Amino acid sequence: MSDLKLAYWPGCVSRGFTPELHGSMALVADRLGIELLELDRANCCGAGVIAEHNQELADTLNARTFALAQSTGLAMMNICSTCQGAQSECQQRLDADSAYRAHINDALADEGLEYTKAKDGWTNKNLLWVLVEDYGLDRLKEKVTRPLTELRVGPFYGCYVIRPKHRIGYEEHPDRDLYLESVIETLGGQPVEYDGARKCCGFPVITMNRDTSLRQAGTHIADALDAGADCLVTPCPLCHLNLDMQQPEAAKVTGRDLGLAVLHLPQLVALALGFEPKELGMGKHIASTEWVESRLAGGVPA
Amino acid sequence: MPEYTLKVRRYQPETREGPYWQEFTVDLDPDLSVLDGLLQVRDSQDGTLVVRCSCKAAICGSCGTKINGQSTLACKTQISEAQDGANRRPGDHGGNPIVVEPMGNMPVVKDLVTDMESTHWEKVRRVTPWLLPEGDPPEREYVVPPESMIDVTQSMACIQCGACVSACLSMEADPEFVGPAALAKAYRFVGDPRDSQTKERLYDLAQDPHGIYDCTHCFSCVDACPKGVAPMDQIMRLRRLASHDHDIDDVNNGRRHELAFTKIIERKGTLDESLLLQESYAQGVVGKLMPTSGAIKGLIGSLPTAIRGIRTGKMRSLGKLIPGVHPKLPGDAQQHVKRVYSHSEEHREELNLYITGEEEVVPEPDEAPDPLGSAVGGGRQHMDKVTEGGSETAGQSEATPVADIEPEPDEEGGR
């Protein structure tokens, strides 16, 4: 029996370029006893790009997703910092003006949907927030069967779960920018402090200014390596694209020999829950995860 | 009075030594500011500490500083708040010094004083920060509808302190980026209904490889700004106007990327990344537009990444790389997404959170502060598409549909 049941928005990238994320999430939810009801009719959050084109369109698209979640009577969970940011931004506008909300809901009426402000304390949270605030780190600790002892993990948050503070719940939950460190510790690993943990991965400008984008990614990876990290962990698949998929290109731009595994948050949790790297699609990463695997197996001394 | 420890990054070039850290302990009322603490150090402990300040009231913008890594004004940060911030750094608990550094992204002149000329003022001048109206000035004042100026008041609140420049994560990687302060200033004139060079200004900033499309949308400037200017929001407004309203087809692929993204979601509901890569770089290869040299370079540049993706199975299969092979939403869901599009594309509402506040007074932690209060009325802008000509400023010339605004003063009988 599960006491935590959530409407689940996996996002686009977790089912596109990072399918290993979606798969790992399913394994973790099952093992932790979190019941996920996937919102298969929901649409892309717009990632801030649609809002650049037409703010009302982005707001309506996300109101539709929220309304779909609300119609299940469940709070919503996402596994992407970018979804969190784009959706929180739209939600803030929707919640700020009832006339605007009515206008937006007008577009959803045909489908029998309506977004209601603060319906039964309805929330939309990233997995990271759900783990700490709703599931609980004590409970998570009890489920750990393979503590990530000696694994030095660099947290990489992704901008949209930490900024802007006034929008994404820091008044109520002031420590949201420290959660990754707490989760890493709970799983038995060692959080690594390095300069890039709360910086931008550069992904949003990869098609517009490749050099700026890859310089950002490369610098953060290099900083984490210099600080002694065995791997990075991120709750954002778009950060994963720039830090992992583009890592060889980032190495060229920054002139650094990189080679640092980047794990999705559910992958890191799953490793501590006893799943094998292969089940978690870690072989699909561009930056090899072999070092992490041998560290976990105790094969490589610290 | 409580004691606080300030850990200050010092740099005294005449000593020919590199920068170093120095700790000072001050006795200070918890309600006083970090600036008060620094001035106490200068006055009673070390007269060589160099700090730039003037008004001590968050008006002059002189004391931009990094406190515990966060760019802000030293006069607007309470020392007790700064202590709380220092105590919650990951790894340690309590008793940490308050870390005070000069602003980032700028050369340091001495101690906490930075050179803002090359990194801030030059960039502000680069956006032509003055009004360029058409024709002769009117006999008396320019008369514009009051609501048309509301939207630019947010960027007018800038005090040029440089905190956003210091915090800018894009400028860290690309020092030539025009940056948040200058671009917010650019919107102040792009959004001004009296200005006649709207399209020219937008064209200039869209075509610049270090212009509006160089912002990585990281919200760092929004958190840093002590005056609620939200520079990134102004940059997004500039992008919306350049791309959507003025159809400026920039060499940076900003507009192509945005259009391709928006169209894909209309057709498929979720993002088909392969199609996005193809369409934002190389619409021209299959469509009627000529690809820009930037697009061709971009497409070629992305090839090694794509090939690597196939090899590791990241892209699932070759199929994932073929644009268009992407699952659709189930049942009639896609039709409903399309309806959302037609509803929103008929016209365009913009809700400016700076000037709106929920009429139901429900205190919610997620709610933005409402700096102008309810007196201003609604913050909705009706943005009708401007198809040609640069003299009309999109949206600004239209009355807001919800604001209850006083009628314009009658030119003849107004006095």
Boltz contact constraints between the chains, C-beta under 6 A:
constraints:
  - contact:
      token1: [A, 12]
      token2: [B, 270]
      max_distance: 6.0
  - contact:
      token1: [A, 12]
      token2: [B, 271]
      max_distance: 6.0
  - contact:
      token1: [A, 16]
      token2: [B, 273]
      max_distance: 6.0
  - contact:
      token1: [A, 17]
      token2: [B, 273]
      max_distance: 6.0
  - contact:
      token1: [A, 40]
      token2: [B, 330]
      max_distance: 6.0
  - contact:
      token1: [A, 41]
      token2: [B, 329]
      max_distance: 6.0
  - contact:
      token1: [A, 41]
      token2: [B, 333]
      max_distance: 6.0
  - contact:
      token1: [A, 43]
      token2: [B, 269]
      max_distance: 6.0
  - contact:
      token1: [A, 43]
      token2: [B, 337]
      max_distance: 6.0
  - contact:
      token1: [A, 44]
      token2: [B, 265]
      max_distance: 6.0
  - contact:
      token1: [A, 44]
      token2: [B, 270]
      max_distance: 6.0
  - contact:
      token1: [A, 44]
      token2: [B, 271]
      max_distance: 6.0
  - contact:
      token1: [A, 48]
      token2: [B, 217]
      max_distance: 6.0
  - contact:
      token1: [A, 49]
      token2: [B, 258]
      max_distance: 6.0
  - contact:
      token1: [A, 49]
      token2: [B, 261]
      max_distance: 6.0
  - contact:
      token1: [A, 50]
      token2: [B, 262]
      max_distance: 6.0
  - contact:
      token1: [A, 52]
      token2: [B, 236]
      max_distance: 6.0
  - contact:
      token1: [A, 52]
      token2: [B, 239]
      max_distance: 6.0
  - contact:
      token1: [A, 52]
      token2: [B, 240]
      max_distance: 6.0
  - contact:
      token1: [A, 52]
      token2: [B, 258]
      max_distance: 6.0
  - contact:
      token1: [A, 53]
      token2: [B, 244]
      max_distance: 6.0
  - contact:
      token1: [A, 53]
      token2: [B, 258]
      max_distance: 6.0
  - contact:
      token1: [A, 53]
      token2: [B, 262]
      max_distance: 6.0
  - contact:
      token1: [A, 54]
      token2: [B, 344]
      max_distance: 6.0
  - contact:
      token1: [A, 54]
      token2: [B, 348]
      max_distance: 6.0
  - contact:
      token1: [A, 55]
      token2: [B, 350]
      max_distance: 6.0
  - contact:
      token1: [A, 56]
      token2: [B, 344]
      max_distance: 6.0
  - contact:
      token1: [A, 56]
      token2: [B, 348]
      max_distance: 6.0
  - contact:
      token1: [A, 56]
      token2: [B, 349]
      max_distance: 6.0
  - contact:
      token1: [A, 57]
      token2: [B, 344]
      max_distance: 6.0
  - contact:
      token1: [A, 60]
      token2: [B, 340]
      max_distance: 6.0
  - contact:
      token1: [A, 60]
      token2: [B, 344]
      max_distance: 6.0
  - contact:
      token1: [A, 61]
      token2: [B, 340]
      max_distance: 6.0
  - contact:
      token1: [A, 93]
      token2: [B, 351]
      max_distance: 6.0
  - contact:
      token1: [A, 96]
      token2: [B, 353]
      max_distance: 6.0
  - contact:
      token1: [A, 96]
      token2: [B, 356]
      max_distance: 6.0
  - contact:
      token1: [A, 96]
      token2: [B, 358]
      max_distance: 6.0
  - contact:
      token1: [A, 97]
      token2: [B, 356]
      max_distance: 6.0
  - contact:
      token1: [A, 99]
      token2: [B, 402]
      max_distance: 6.0
  - contact:
      token1: [A, 100]
      token2: [B, 351]
      max_distance: 6.0
  - contact:
      token1: [A, 107]
      token2: [B, 340]
      max_distance: 6.0
  - contact:
      token1: [A, 107]
      token2: [B, 343]
      max_distance: 6.0
  - contact:
      token1: [A, 110]
      token2: [B, 339]
      max_distance: 6.0
  - contact:
      token1: [A, 111]
      token2: [B, 336]
      max_distance: 6.0
  - contact:
      token1: [A, 159]
      token2: [B, 218]
      max_distance: 6.0
  - contact:
      token1: [A, 159]
      token2: [B, 219]
      max_distance: 6.0
  - contact:
      token1: [A, 163]
      token2: [B, 219]
      max_distance: 6.0
  - contact:
      token1: [A, 163]
      token2: [B, 223]
      max_distance: 6.0
  - contact:
      token1: [A, 164]
      token2: [B, 219]
      max_distance: 6.0
  - contact:
      token1: [A, 164]
      token2: [B, 222]
      max_distance: 6.0
  - contact:
      token1: [A, 164]
      token2: [B, 223]
      max_distance: 6.0
  - contact:
      token1: [A, 165]
      token2: [B, 223]
      max_distance: 6.0
  - contact:
      token1: [A, 166]
      token2: [B, 368]
      max_distance: 6.0
  - contact:
      token1: [A, 169]
      token2: [B, 366]
      max_distance: 6.0
  - contact:
      token1: [A, 171]
      token2: [B, 365]
      max_distance: 6.0
  - contact:
      token1: [A, 172]
      token2: [B, 365]
      max_distance: 6.0
  - contact:
      token1: [A, 178]
      token2: [B, 90]
      max_distance: 6.0
  - contact:
      token1: [A, 181]
      token2: [B, 90]
      max_distance: 6.0
  - contact:
      token1: [A, 199]
      token2: [B, 169]
      max_distance: 6.0
  - contact:
      token1: [A, 200]
      token2: [B, 169]
      max_distance: 6.0
  - contact:
      token1: [A, 200]
      token2: [B, 216]
      max_distance: 6.0
  - contact:
      token1: [A, 200]
      token2: [B, 218]
      max_distance: 6.0
  - contact:
      token1: [A, 202]
      token2: [B, 216]
      max_distance: 6.0
  - contact:
      token1: [A, 204]
      token2: [B, 216]
      max_distance: 6.0
  - contact:
      token1: [A, 204]
      token2: [B, 217]
      max_distance: 6.0
  - contact:
      token1: [A, 205]
      token2: [B, 216]
      max_distance: 6.0
  - contact:
      token1: [A, 207]
      token2: [B, 253]
      max_distance: 6.0
  - contact:
      token1: [A, 207]
      token2: [B, 257]
      max_distance: 6.0
  - contact:
      token1: [A, 207]
      token2: [B, 280]
      max_distance: 6.0
  - contact:
      token1: [A, 208]
      token2: [B, 213]
      max_distance: 6.0
  - contact:
      token1: [A, 208]
      token2: [B, 252]
      max_distance: 6.0
  - contact:
      token1: [A, 208]
      token2: [B, 253]
      max_distance: 6.0
  - contact:
      token1: [A, 208]
      token2: [B, 254]
      max_distance: 6.0
  - contact:
      token1: [A, 209]
      token2: [B, 214]
      max_distance: 6.0
  - contact:
      token1: [A, 210]
      token2: [B, 301]
      max_distance: 6.0
  - contact:
      token1: [A, 212]
      token2: [B, 170]
      max_distance: 6.0
  - contact:
      token1: [A, 212]
      token2: [B, 173]
      max_distance: 6.0
  - contact:
      token1: [A, 212]
      token2: [B, 174]
      max_distance: 6.0
  - contact:
      token1: [A, 212]
      token2: [B, 214]
      max_distance: 6.0
  - contact:
      token1: [A, 215]
      token2: [B, 173]
      max_distance: 6.0
  - contact:
      token1: [A, 216]
      token2: [B, 173]
      max_distance: 6.0
  - contact:
      token1: [A, 245]
      token2: [B, 305]
      max_distance: 6.0
  - contact:
      token1: [A, 246]
      token2: [B, 305]
      max_distance: 6.0
  - contact:
      token1: [A, 284]
      token2: [B, 312]
      max_distance: 6.0
  - contact:
      token1: [A, 284]
      token2: [B, 313]
      max_distance: 6.0
  - contact:
      token1: [A, 284]
      token2: [B, 314]
      max_distance: 6.0
  - contact:
      token1: [A, 286]
      token2: [B, 308]
      max_distance: 6.0
